[in-house]
Amino acid sequence: MDRLLVGVDFLLRSVTLAPRRLSWHMRNAKLRRGLKSIGKRVRISEPAELFPLDRIAIGWNVVIHGPVFIEANGGVSIGSNVAIARGCQILTSNHIYDGDALPWDHASTHKPVVIGDNVWIGADVVILPGVTLHEGAVVGAGSVVTRDVPKCGIVAGNPAVLKKHRDIERYERNKREGRLRLVPDDISRHTLVS
């Protein structure tokens, strides 16, 4: 019986440690298979915690610098040509604090997060459930985004507030002329790619 318990304990530890032992090729394959959709030229630096994968859609030419935490129970859609700096958290769920238990109920609410095309999210940003960052938005480092950000809006702070807008004419010209900052083709062993 003791031998059986030792075997089960070893198996549990092996399963728990297995993700650390996987090669980056295997992690990339798991990521590509698991995501709802993923475009070309996507780079996700480790460490990266994304779950559940089947509720995350990522466009093309996207860079996500780790560490990053994306909880997608409510769904996360990341457009194309998006840059997400290190330390960001994207949340789509909330606990119910006025339910039948303290400090919160076992139930939770889920709201999707939508990140449009050409969005730039600075370091250590927190995006809360139900937020949409419209096309061309910029979020300053350390911001907590609790409300939608308009097209080409620049927000910062806790809570994030609209500071100004990008130059719309320049933005549209750059977009029309295809002036995009492309994700590098080089591959490091610490980067998940598609």
C-alpha angles and dihedrals in degrees: 000000000000090000090053091051091049089051092050091047091051091048092051092049091048093051091047093050095039097095089058090052096050116105117243088249090061092046090051091051091049091049094049092047095043104047120091086234138340131189131212124281095033118153123186114181119211140281092056127157111193122166143206091014095196090066095055123089120185126189126213129290095026127152122194115182118209145268088062133152119201116177105187107176088126093042132265124219118189115189129215127288093023128154120200115184127216123290097028124149124199114192128187101171136069132188118238106245098183097052132104098294139050136271084007140340123259090242122083139193124236128206126171125245117216122194113190130213122292094017122154118203116190128220123296095009120158117208114195129212119289097021124139120198102200125216115302096010121154122205118198121230117277095017125146107214112207100157139040118282116220126234109294091358119153113211135178140166141050102312094021114242131188109265100173143313132264116253097275095201092052091043093052092045092051090048093047092049092047095242098163129155101238124215109246118257093223116110125212125190090245095058130085110216143182 
